Amino acid sequence: MGDIVGAGLLSHAPVIMFPEPVRIRENGGRDFTLATGLTRLRHEVIDTTDHDTVVVFDSHWATTTETVITAHPRRAGLFTSDEMPGAISRLPYDIPGDPELAHTVARAAERRSRWLTANDDPYLPIHYATLNLWTYLGRAGTPWVSVSVCQTATTEDFLEAGEVVAEAVAGLDRKVLLLASGGLSHRFRPLAELRERMAGDPDNIVTPEARAADEQRIAWLEAGRHDRVIGSMPEYLRFAPEARFGHYLMLAGALGGADCGARGSRFSSYENGIGTGQAHLWFDRPATGRQHEVIGR
């Protein structure tokens, strides 16, 4: 019987990949908590939680006609970001996969007539929303698989994709961590302003309204009110959450959707990412809620 043993809504902001002296310089003399928080998360949670596989809901991997889960036995190579080649260049990676889990997810989706498939094409690109977190949190020999965010999906589609992942985990002998890799509100500052707005101070968020919307959702998640976040998605979409918040919604679906009461623990401050809202929140499995019904069946 499988189990989801922890889950996180985590920022992959490129600044975490800058050398520490550069981060400190750009942040006015102190490090970004987005970087130090991942280091703390590694020591306090990842290294102390028994897990077999990590599943990443990757907000940078946009598919169109289906959700896709990686089914490679291993992904390895060098990665240069086409978006920010000056910041992330020739990053080496060697990541084992979990084909059995991926194909079990795809079969569960087929039973529900959902468009979610497994793919092991060796030329399938990998994205830094996975790699940045793996650099901080990956450990030798532990498989990581990535799940795309389908750009034509609705909130309900995302939630059901998460349910499918949970159903598949329940049928396997796996202890799984889920990572929703992505930000909150996601509108950037204009190019001419970017280099003057690099610091993590949330006063640099693109608008006060976007900041307020993010902070409200962080408060709800800390209180375990996933129902409030899910129910207010039409309102939140006005602030362009990254990937339409599909990364979070799939994670929430896997934890029980609106019935989930898992409280989020902060592993960073709420910080700016050149206009966008960023934070790390970690959810232990709740003692009540539909999550147990999904995982235990």
N, C-alpha and C positions, 0 to 999 in steps of 0.2 A: 504494500500500500504506500503510495507516494505522499509527499507532504510539501507544502510551501512553507518554508521556515523563516522567511523574512522578505521584505520588499522595500524599495526605495524610489522616491522621486528625486532624481539627482541631476544636477547641472553638468553639462560637458563643455562649458564655455571655453573657447580656445585659450583664454588667459591662463588656465591651469597648466597649460603645456609650455608656457614661457619659463625660461630659467628664473630661479628665485630672485636674483638681484634685479632682473628686469621687472618682475611682478612688484617688488617692493618699490622700485623707482616709479612705476606707473601708478601705484596706489598711494603715493604721497608719503612714503617712508615706512609702511608696514605691509605685510603680506595680505593677499586676498584670503578671506576665510573660505572661499570656494576651494582653494588649494589645501589649506591647512585642515579644513573639515574633512576632505577625503582621506587625508593621512590619518586623522583621528578615527574615522569610520573604519578604515582598514584594521587598525589596532584593536578597537573596542568591539567591533561587530563581525567583520568578515573573517578575521583570524580566530574568532572565538565561537563561530556558528558552524556546526557540522553541516556541510552541504556538498552535493555531488555535481551540480550543474548550475550555471547562471544563465538566465534568459533575459536578454536586453530588448526592450521595446524601443527601437532606434528611430528617433524623430527625424533624422537626416536621411533615412532610407525611404523615399517616397515611391510607392508603387501605384498603379492606376486601376487595374482590372481585378486585383485580388490582393489579399494579404499574403506575404511570403515568409516562411521560416527557413533559416539556413540548415542544411542537412549534411554539411561536409564532415568527413572524419577529422580534418584538420585544415586550418587556413593559415598560411604563412607567406611572408614576403616583406616588402618595403612599401610604406604608404606615404604619399605626398598629397596633401589636400589641394584639390583644384580650386577651392574657395579661398584658402589662405595659405598658399605655398610658402610664403615667407615665414609663417609661424609654425607650420607642421610640415616637415620635409624629411623624407627618407626615414620615417619612423619604423623600426623593425618590429615585427610581430610574428608570433608562432603560437597559435591558439588551437587546442584540441576542440572538436565539436562533439555533438551527441546525436548522431543520425537516428538512433532508436526513438529518442524523445521527439525529434522533428517529425518523423513519419507517423508516430502515434498521434501527434497534434493534427496532422493532415487528415488522418483517417477519422478522427473525432469530428473534424469540420465537415468531412464528406457525409457522415451520418446525419448531420444537421442541415445538409444542403447549403453550407456556407462556403464562400469562395476564399479558401485559405489553403495554400499548397506548400509542400516542402521542395527545396531546390538545392542541388549540390553541384551546380555548374562551376567548374574551376575558375572561370573568368568572371564570375559574379563579383562586382565591386564590394569592398568593405568601406565603412564610413567612420568618421572620427567620433561620432556620437557613441559608437561602441568602443573604439580604440582608446579614446582619452580615458574612459572609466576603467578599461582593462589595464591600462598602464599603471593606474593607482591601486586597483582592487584585485586584479587577476593574480592567481597563484599557480605555480607550476603544476601541470597535470590536470587542472580542473577545467572541464569543458565550458565554453561559452557559446551560446547560439544567439543569433539576432533575429528579430521579428520586425518586418517593415510596418510603416504607417501608410495605409492605403488612402490616397488623397481624394478618392470619391466616396469614402465611407462616412456614415453618419455617427452621431454619438451612440446610437443603439448598436450599430455595427461594431464599433470599437469595444463596447462592453461585452458583446457576445463573443468577439474574438478572444477576449480575456477569459471568458467562461470556458471556451474550448481548450485553451492552454491548461487551465486548472483541471478540467476533466481528464485530459491526457496525463498530467502529472499524477492524478489520483490512481490511475491504472498501472503505474510503473513503480518499481522499487527505486525511487529517487527522492532526495531532499534537495529542493530547488530554491534559489534566491531569484527574485524578480527585480529588475532594474528598469524603471521608466526614465530613459535618458533624454532630457530635454529641459527647456526653460519654461517660464511663465509667459507674461506678455512679451511680444516679440516684434516690436517695431524699432528699427535702428535710428540713431541720430544721423543727420545728413553728413556726407563725407567730409565737408569742410569743418565740421565740429568734432569728428570722432577723436582725434588725437588730444583734444582738450577735455574729453569726457571719458577717459579710460578708467578713472578711479572707480572703486566699487561703491562709493557713496550713493545711496538710492536717490539723492537729489538729482542725479544724472539720468534717472529713468525718463523716458521720452516725454511723458505727460504726468501731471499729478493724478489724473484720473486712472491711468494705467497702474500707477503705483498703488493707489487705493484698492483697485480691483485685485491685484496680486496679494496685497497684505490681508485682505478679507479672506481670500481662499487659503492662505497659509494658516490663518487663525482657525478656519473651519477644519482644516486637516489636522492641526494640532489637537483639536477637540474631538476628532474622530467623526466629524460630520461630513462624510463622503456624500451623503444624500443631498446636502446643500450645494456642494460643488457640482454634482451631476445635474441636479435640478435647475441650476442657474447657468447652464452652458450657453443658451441663446444670448444671454446678457454678456457673458464673458467673451464670446466670440467677437464682440465689438472691439476688443482690445488685442485681437490677433494673437492669442496664445500660440506658442510654437506648435506646428503640425496640427493645429486645431485641437490641441491638448490630447491628441490620440494616444500618445505614449502613456500619459496618466490614466486615461479612460480604459485602456486595455489592462493596465495593472489593477485598476479598481474593479473591473469586471472579474478578474481572476480571484480577487479577495471577497467577492460577494456583492459587488455593485452598491446600490443605495442602502443595502442592509448591512454593509460592512461598518464596524465601529472602531477599526484600528486607529489608534492615536498616533500622530506623527511626532517624532522627536527631531529637533533641529540639530543639524550637524554643520550649519553655517549661519551667518547672518543673511538677511535679504540684501543682495548686492546687485549693482548695475553691471550690465554687460553691453557697453556702448549703446545704451538706450533701452535694452531689454531687461526683464526681471529674472533673477536667478537665485536659486536656493537649493539646499539639500535637506530632505526630510526622510526619515527612516520609520518604517511601520513594522513593529513586531506583530505576530499573528494574534488577532483579538481572541478573547475568551468566549465571546458570543458573536452571533451573526451568521449569515448564510455561508460564510467561508467554510465553516466546519462541515456543512452539509455538502458542499461541492467537493472538498478535499476527501471527506470520509466515505464517499459512496463508491 
